[in-house]
Amino acid sequence: MRIRLGCRLSFHLAAPTPMILLLNVHYSRASDLEQPDLLVTDPGGAIEAYRDGFGNWCSRIVAPAGELTISTNGIIRDDGLSDPVEQSAAQLPVEQLPADALAYLLPSRYCETDVLSDFAWQQFSHEPQGWGRVQAVCNFVHDHIQFGYEHSRPTRTAVEALKEAVGVCRDYTHLAVTLCRCLNIPARYCTGYVSDIGKPPPYPPMDFAAWMEVYLGGKWWVFDPRNNDIRFGRVLIARGRDAADVPLAHSFGQNELKGFEVWIDKIEDAADLSRG
């Protein structure tokens, strides 16, 4: 299937401000892009692109003082399949993990494994190792946290999410990532698009989403503790240790977000190509 996706972010800046943006589809899906989701700024200006230490595609700008709009709009081809499931995927002993997976066992800014280790083992040690244990973590987090944008707080950590039991998708993901790491399962934080394709209407306003990838059986697998169901049309933008590594927009100065719009829709006919 073909999917139209993109975003439009509007800011007010009191002074010229350097910014780093992670808004483009991940390089692992670049060959699927029928229409590249090029980053556009209004007013226009120089854009420097680079890859960060996790391989994510980043854009660097100096935003002018005043009003600024940043947007993308692309078309991607997707196989139309849901997130893959492999119930037999086994957990590997730490000593058998590849070196590049070890960083995803360690504590990070929002994932305090040193604090939650005892809780994780008490809560999940009886669960079967491998896929079943990760799914048990997702079930717990999904049921424990009450979702609501009114509960959003950019500084909330996994420990705070567990205590407060409220949050948004990044909080679900931080808590699930932390619990998996405590259980010696490498887990990394992902951000991108999750569509409502295949879901019955009405649809809530679209937003960027967070989920995690865990290392089982020699591969990375997608788990989504926020939705905890079958999803189609998931498109990765960036991955890292936690949200601190993959902010959608990081500014080196004060700014006010004035507008935020995200879309990801299945293209039903040729007329849809002209929208957006």
N, C-alpha and C positions, 0 to 999 in steps of 0.2 A: 504494500500500500504506500501511498504518498501522503506526506504530512507537511503542513505549513506550520512553521514555528518562528517565534521571535519575541522581542520585547521592546518597550519604550519607557525610558526613565528620564524624568525631568528634575533638574536641580536648580537652586538659586545659590550662587556663590558670592560672598562679599568681596573676595579678592582672587586674583589668579591662583589656582590651586592644582598642584600635581595630583594625578589620580592613576590607580591601577585598576583595570577592569577585566573580569573573567566572565564573559558573556557569550563566547562563541562555542559552538559544538566541539566536543573533544576530538583530538586528532584521530582517535581510533575509529571515528565515524566519518571522517572527512571524505572517504571514497563513496559514501552513500549520499552525499550532498548533490542534489540536482541543481539547486540554486544556492550558492554559498551564502551563509548568513553574515555578510560583511558588516563590520561595525561602522556606523555613520554618526557623526556629531553635527549638531546645529546650534551655534555657528560652527562651520568647519574649521579644522585645524590639523596639525601634524599628529599622526598616530604611529607610535613605534611598537612593533610586535616582538615578542620573545617567548621562550619556553622557560617555565620556572623549574625548580628542582624536582618536581613530581611529573614533569612532562606536560603540564597544562599550558594551553595557549593563552597568553596574557597580552593585553594592550595597555600602553602607557601614553598618557596625554597630559598636557597642562591645560586645565579647564580655564576659560576666561572668566573674569568677573561678570556677574549678571546671570541671565537665564541660559541654561544649557540643556539640550535634549540629546540623549544617547539612545540609539536604536539599532536593532538587527531585524532581518526578515529573510528567512530562507525556506527551502523546500528540501526535505530529506526522504529518501526511499527506505522503507522498513520492511522486514520480512513478515510483519503482521503476527508474529508469534509472541506469546506471553513470556515473562521471565522464566528461564529454564529452572527445572526442579530435578534434583538427583538425591533421593532419599538415602541412597547408599554411600554418598560422599563422606569419607572418613576424616576424622581429625588426625593430623600428623603430630608425632612427638616433637617437642621444641627442637631437639637436636637434629631432626630430619628436615626442618623447614629451610627453604632457600634463604640466603643471607638478606635479600632485599625485602623479605616479609617480616624480618625481626623487628623493624622499626614500628610495625603496627601491633606489637605486643606491649609497647612501652607507654607510660603516662604521657599526656600532652595537655595543652592549655585548658581544654574543656573536659578532659577525660581522666579523672583522678583514680587510676587503677589501684594506687597504694591505699586509698581510703575505702574502696568498695570491694576489695579482694575477699575479705571474710564473708561479707554478705553474699557475694556471688557464689562462693563454694557452698555455703549453707543452703542457698535457695535452689541451686541447679546441679549439685554433685550427684543426685540420684537420677538425673536424666541421662538417657543413652548418649554416649559420645558421638560427635559428628553432627550430621544434619539435624537430628532430633533435638540435640541440646541447643543449637542456635535457634531453632524454631520455638523452643520453650522460652528462650530469652525474649524473642519477638512477641510471643503471646503475652508474656508478663508485662513488658513495656507498653504494648498496645492497650492492655486493660488497665494498667496502673495510672497512666497519664491522661488527663482530660484535655482535649484539644480546644484551643480558642485563640484567635489573634489578639484578643484583649489580654492574654497572658504572656504575650511575647516580651522577651527581655534579652538583649544581645549579649549580656554578660552571664547568663545562667549556665552553670556547669552541670555535669552529669549528677554529682552529689546533690545539688540543689533541685534538679528535676526529680530525683527520687524522693526527696523530702517534701517538696511542694506539690508534686503529683499533677502539675498543670504545665502547658507549654504548647509549642508548635513543632513542626516536623524536625527541625534541627535538634530540639530537646529530646524527642523520641530517639533520634539517631545517636546523639551523644551518649545517652544512657545505655542503649543496646551495644554500641561499640565498646564502651567501657566494660560492661559485664562480660562480653566475649573475650576481650583481652585478659581480664582477670582469670578466665577459664583456659588461658593459653591458646586461644583461637585468634589468629591475626585478623584484625578488622580495620577497615579504612572508611573514611567519611566521603560521601559523594554528593554532588549537587547537579541539578539539571532540570529537565522537563519530565513530568509524569502526566500523561493525558488521561482524559475521561473516556477514551475510545472503548466501546463495548459496555459502558455503564448507562443505566437509564437516566433520562433527564428528570428534574431540572439539574443543571450543572452550576456549582458555585463559581465565583470569579477565579480565574486561573492565577497561579503563582508559581514561582520556582519552588522546587522540592528538594528535600534531603533524604538520602537513604544510605545504606552501607553495603560494602562488599566484604565477604569473609573468605578466608583461604581454607578450603577443604579438599582433600583428595587431589592435591596438586594443581588446583584451579581456583580462581576467584569467582564467587557466586553472589548474586544480588539478593539481599533481604531488605524488606521495607517495613520496619516496625510501626510506622505511622498508619499506613493503609492496611498492611497485613492481609492482603488478598491478591487475586490474580490481576495483573495490570498489563496493558498493551501500549506500545508507543512510548516506552521509556527512552529518553535520549540524554546521555551523559554530557555534562559541560566540564566538570573538573573533579579531581579526587585528591585527598590529602589525609593528614592525621586527624584533623577536626576542622570546624568551621573557620578557625583562625588562619588556616592555610589556603582557603578557597573563598574569600569574600567576593561577592559579585562586583562590588565597587568599594575600593579602599581609597579614601582621600587623605592627603597630607595637609589638612586644614579644615576649617569649619565649612559645612554645607547644609542646606535644607532640602530634603527630598520633597518635591512638589507634586510629582505624578509617577505612577507605577502601573504598568500594564504588561501582561504576559499572555501569549497565545500559543496553543498547540492544537491543531485541528486536522482531522483526516480530510483530504481533498476528495470530494465526491464527483466533481466534474470540472471541465476546463474553465468554466466561468469563475470558479473559486480562485484561480491563479491571480486574478486581478485585484483581489481583496488585500487589505492591510496596507 
